[in-house]
Amino acid sequence: SWEGRSPARNYPAMACEYFTHKGVLFPCLDYSPENLSYVENEFQVRDDDVFNITYLKSGTNWMVEILSLIRCGGDPGWVRSVLNWDRAPWMESWPGLEAALKYPPPRLLCSHLPIQLFPKSLQRSKAKIIYTLRCPKDVLVSLYHFSKLVHLFKDPGSLDSFLEDFLSGNVPYGSWFDHVTGWMGLKGNENFFFITYEELQQDPWGSVRRICHFLGNELSEEQVAAVVENASFQSMKGNKMSNFSQLSDKYMDHQKGEFLRKGICGDWRNHLSETQSQQFDTVYQKRIDQPKPVPEPEL
Ligand code: A3P
């Protein structure tokens, strides 16, 4: 059993440091190699689990809100009374893992893990996976700003040096390119659904309907409208259960900015120079447009 064997529980609240686990960087605060190994090798995925999987800053918490509201038929009671990280715990951090293990099924869980570190027991389960992708240049810009606020992550330095780190995967949770190519290897699997942040923006109603269909939880038009409305950027910004204002100062400097920063598509155009954008495109073309064959995921 997990009880009493969480090694990270006693870790000091050490900010701004990373460790490498199987070639991927993780923050020391709330993470440890032991926990990650437990999650990968011993965590038991259930058939009725729903996993919200993303690379960092790709719309994870927007999807948490959508999935929470779908569960309640659009009724905002749950999202207004329970913190988002309790509604959908982050299973690879130790507080999230403890919450996941205590969660009465059916569980709603979040993860940023690359596929090779995800629980092996997924392979034998019928759990549903929702993977949200976002334009990686917007991910970069969002992560750059976020890294300045949260104590989990190192200060990003200049945008130029952060761009180098991002493109080479020298950031927490590793390379965006590896994450996306790894998880998209499950495309076509009936329990795998993917959507983009941009689709959610352009067609929230259609997106919510498609998610409902995938979950086998069809809602009426009014209920879909209530999901869209209550999961909007403005609704989330005004909801202290969803806007991270309740997050302890141990994790975030609330004076420096807000979690819900802009919530738009294409903000990278306001930040990246032509040269930086081209540098990104060169790597993107190599990794995504003409990828090397990816090894079969272990799952
Ligand atoms: P920006 O920094 O570009 O504003 P994650 O939840 O994966 O950490 O992603 C955070 C990003 O999603 C932030 O992007 C945040 O503003 C945006 N976001 C969160 N909720 C949103 C919503 N309801 N609508 C649009 N964007 C949202």
Residues whose N, C-alpha, C, O or C-beta is under 5 A from the ligand:
A	BS01	A3P	Y55 L56 K57 S58 G59 T60 N61 W62 D138 S142 A231 S232 F233 M236 F259 L260 R261 K262 G263 I264
